[in-house]
């Protein structure tokens, strides 16, 4: 075997390995992108819920109702 044949075999083997690894990497990247999108949606949903809860807690009527409830508890005890 001459050196040219060895080089050609090495290049072909390298190409096969790269093609095989490339497909695996693409599958992993696709799965990671899907997971990222799902997590981003969850974060967005949680932010909306937090905003709603902040509006409820900072509402004056909520505080007033809580004070009434505290007074009722004091009256019962």
FILOPA-99547 format. One record per atom (N, C-alpha, C): residue number from 0; residue in one letter; x, y negated, z negated. Coordinates in nm, 2 decimals. Each point is the difference from the previous one (the first is absolute). Last residue first. Example, Ala and Ser with C-alpha at 12.3 -4.5 7.8 and 13.67 -1.06 7.14 Angstrom:
# FILOPA-99547
1  S  1.28  0.22  -0.71
1  S  0.09  -0.11  0.00
1  S  -0.08  -0.11  -0.08
0  A  0.03  0.57  0.01
0  A  -0.09  -0.12  0.00
0  A  0.09  -0.12  0.00
END
This chain:
# FILOPA-99547
76  X  -6.15  -3.48  -6.93
76  X  0.10  0.05  -0.10
76  X  -0.02  -0.06  -0.13
75  X  -0.26  -0.14  0.38
75  X  -0.03  0.14  -0.03
75  X  0.09  0.05  -0.11
74  X  0.08  -0.43  0.18
74  X  -0.13  0.00  -0.07
74  X  -0.04  0.14  -0.05
73  X  0.39  -0.06  0.27
73  X  0.02  -0.06  -0.13
73  X  -0.13  0.01  -0.09
72  X  -0.02  0.12  0.46
72  X  0.07  0.10  -0.08
72  X  0.02  -0.05  -0.14
71  X  -0.19  -0.30  0.30
71  X  -0.09  0.11  -0.03
71  X  0.06  0.11  -0.09
70  X  0.27  -0.35  0.17
70  X  -0.08  -0.05  -0.11
70  X  -0.11  0.11  -0.04
69  X  0.28  0.09  0.36
69  X  0.08  -0.01  -0.12
69  X  -0.08  -0.04  -0.12
68  X  -0.19  -0.02  0.43
68  X  0.01  0.14  -0.04
68  X  0.08  0.01  -0.13
67  X  -0.04  -0.42  0.20
67  X  -0.13  0.04  -0.06
67  X  0.01  0.14  -0.05
66  X  0.37  -0.17  0.23
66  X  -0.01  -0.06  -0.14
66  X  -0.13  0.04  -0.06
65  X  0.07  0.14  0.44
65  X  0.09  0.07  -0.09
65  X  -0.01  -0.06  -0.15
64  X  -0.23  -0.21  0.35
64  X  -0.06  0.13  -0.03
64  X  0.08  0.08  -0.10
63  X  0.18  -0.40  0.16
63  X  -0.11  -0.03  -0.08
63  X  -0.07  0.13  -0.04
62  X  0.35  0.02  0.31
62  X  0.05  -0.03  -0.13
62  X  -0.11  -0.02  -0.10
61  X  -0.12  0.06  0.44
61  X  0.05  0.13  -0.05
61  X  0.05  -0.03  -0.14
60  X  -0.14  -0.37  0.24
60  X  -0.11  0.08  -0.04
60  X  0.04  0.13  -0.07
59  X  0.31  -0.29  0.22
59  X  -0.04  -0.05  -0.13
59  X  -0.11  0.09  -0.06
58  X  0.38  0.19  0.33
58  X  -0.13  -0.07  0.01
58  X  -0.04  -0.04  -0.14
57  X  0.40  0.26  0.11
57  X  0.01  -0.14  -0.02
57  X  -0.13  -0.08  0.01
56  X  0.01  0.47  0.06
56  X  0.06  -0.03  -0.13
56  X  0.01  -0.15  -0.02
55  X  -0.15  0.16  0.42
55  X  -0.09  0.04  -0.10
55  X  0.05  -0.05  -0.14
54  X  0.28  -0.05  0.37
54  X  -0.11  -0.09  0.01
54  X  -0.10  0.03  -0.11
53  X  0.36  0.29  0.04
53  X  0.04  -0.13  -0.05
53  X  -0.11  -0.10  0.01
52  X  -0.08  0.42  0.19
52  X  0.00  0.01  -0.15
52  X  0.05  -0.13  -0.06
51  X  0.00  0.03  0.47
51  X  -0.13  0.00  -0.05
51  X  -0.01  0.01  -0.15
50  X  0.42  0.02  0.21
50  X  -0.06  -0.13  0.02
50  X  -0.14  0.00  -0.06
49  X  0.21  0.41  0.01
49  X  0.06  -0.08  -0.10
49  X  -0.06  -0.14  0.01
48  X  -0.12  0.30  0.33
48  X  -0.06  0.04  -0.13
48  X  0.05  -0.09  -0.11
47  X  0.20  -0.04  0.42
47  X  -0.14  -0.05  0.00
47  X  -0.07  0.02  -0.13
46  X  0.43  0.18  0.06
46  X  0.01  -0.14  -0.02
46  X  -0.14  -0.06  0.00
45  X  0.04  0.46  0.09
45  X  0.02  -0.03  -0.14
45  X  0.01  -0.15  -0.03
44  X  -0.04  0.15  0.45
44  X  -0.12  0.03  -0.08
44  X  0.01  -0.04  -0.14
43  X  0.39  -0.02  0.27
43  X  -0.10  -0.11  0.04
43  X  -0.13  0.02  -0.08
42  X  0.32  0.33  -0.05
42  X  0.05  -0.12  -0.07
42  X  -0.10  -0.11  0.03
41  X  -0.07  0.40  0.23
41  X  -0.03  0.02  -0.15
41  X  0.04  -0.13  -0.07
40  X  0.11  0.02  0.45
40  X  -0.15  -0.01  -0.01
40  X  -0.03  0.01  -0.15
39  X  0.44  0.08  0.11
39  X  -0.03  -0.14  0.02
39  X  -0.15  -0.03  -0.02
38  X  0.15  0.45  -0.01
38  X  0.04  -0.07  -0.12
38  X  -0.03  -0.15  0.01
37  X  -0.07  0.26  0.39
37  X  -0.10  0.04  -0.11
37  X  0.03  -0.07  -0.13
36  X  0.30  -0.06  0.36
36  X  -0.12  -0.06  0.03
36  X  -0.11  0.03  -0.11
35  X  0.42  0.21  -0.03
35  X  0.01  -0.14  -0.03
35  X  -0.13  -0.07  0.03
34  X  0.02  0.45  0.11
34  X  0.00  -0.01  -0.14
34  X  0.01  -0.15  -0.04
33  X  0.05  0.11  0.45
33  X  -0.14  0.02  -0.04
33  X  -0.01  -0.02  -0.15
32  X  0.43  -0.02  0.18
32  X  -0.08  -0.12  0.04
32  X  -0.15  0.02  -0.04
31  X  0.29  0.36  -0.08
31  X  0.04  -0.11  -0.09
31  X  -0.09  -0.13  0.04
30  X  -0.03  0.38  0.28
30  X  -0.06  0.03  -0.13
30  X  0.02  -0.12  -0.10
29  X  0.22  -0.02  0.41
29  X  -0.14  -0.02  0.02
29  X  -0.08  0.03  -0.13
28  X  0.47  0.07  0.01
28  X  -0.04  -0.14  0.01
28  X  -0.14  -0.03  0.02
27  X  0.15  0.44  0.00
27  X  0.02  -0.05  -0.13
27  X  -0.04  -0.15  0.00
26  X  0.01  0.22  0.41
26  X  -0.11  0.05  -0.08
26  X  0.01  -0.06  -0.14
25  X  0.35  -0.09  0.28
25  X  -0.12  -0.07  0.05
25  X  -0.12  0.04  -0.08
24  X  0.41  0.22  -0.08
24  X  0.00  -0.14  -0.05
24  X  -0.12  -0.07  0.04
23  X  0.07  0.43  0.17
23  X  -0.03  0.01  -0.14
23  X  -0.01  -0.14  -0.06
22  X  0.13  0.03  0.45
22  X  -0.14  0.04  -0.02
22  X  -0.04  0.00  -0.15
21  X  0.45  -0.07  0.11
21  X  -0.08  -0.11  0.04
21  X  -0.15  0.03  -0.02
20  X  0.33  0.34  -0.06
20  X  -0.01  -0.09  -0.11
20  X  -0.09  -0.12  0.03
19  X  0.08  0.30  0.35
19  X  -0.07  0.07  -0.11
19  X  -0.02  -0.09  -0.12
18  X  0.26  -0.15  0.36
18  X  -0.14  0.01  0.04
18  X  -0.08  0.06  -0.11
17  X  0.46  -0.02  -0.06
17  X  -0.06  -0.13  -0.01
17  X  -0.14  0.00  0.04
16  X  0.25  0.40  0.04
16  X  -0.02  -0.04  -0.14
16  X  -0.07  -0.13  -0.01
15  X  0.11  0.14  0.43
15  X  -0.10  0.09  -0.05
15  X  -0.03  -0.04  -0.15
14  X  0.36  -0.21  0.21
14  X  -0.12  -0.05  0.06
14  X  -0.12  0.08  -0.06
13  X  0.44  0.14  -0.10
13  X  -0.03  -0.12  -0.07
13  X  -0.14  -0.06  0.05
12  X  0.17  0.38  0.22
12  X  -0.04  0.03  -0.14
12  X  -0.04  -0.12  -0.08
11  X  0.17  -0.07  0.43
11  X  -0.13  0.07  0.01
11  X  -0.05  0.03  -0.14
10  X  0.44  -0.16  0.04
10  X  -0.10  -0.11  0.03
10  X  -0.14  0.06  0.00
9  X  0.36  0.30  -0.05
9  X  -0.02  -0.08  -0.12
9  X  -0.10  -0.11  0.02
8  X  0.11  0.27  0.37
8  X  -0.07  0.08  -0.10
8  X  -0.03  -0.09  -0.13
7  X  0.28  -0.19  0.33
7  X  -0.14  0.01  0.05
7  X  -0.09  0.08  -0.10
6  X  0.47  -0.03  -0.08
6  X  -0.07  -0.13  -0.02
6  X  -0.14  0.00  0.04
5  X  0.26  0.39  0.08
5  X  -0.02  -0.02  -0.15
5  X  -0.07  -0.13  -0.02
4  X  0.13  0.08  0.44
4  X  -0.12  0.09  -0.04
4  X  -0.03  -0.01  -0.15
3  X  0.38  -0.23  0.16
3  X  -0.12  -0.06  0.06
3  X  -0.12  0.08  -0.04
2  X  0.44  0.16  -0.10
2  X  -0.05  -0.10  -0.09
2  X  -0.13  -0.07  0.04
1  X  0.09  0.51  0.16
1  X  0.08  -0.12  0.00
1  X  -0.06  -0.11  -0.09
0  X  0.01  0.56  0.00
0  X  -0.08  -0.12  0.00
0  X  0.09  -0.12  0.00
END
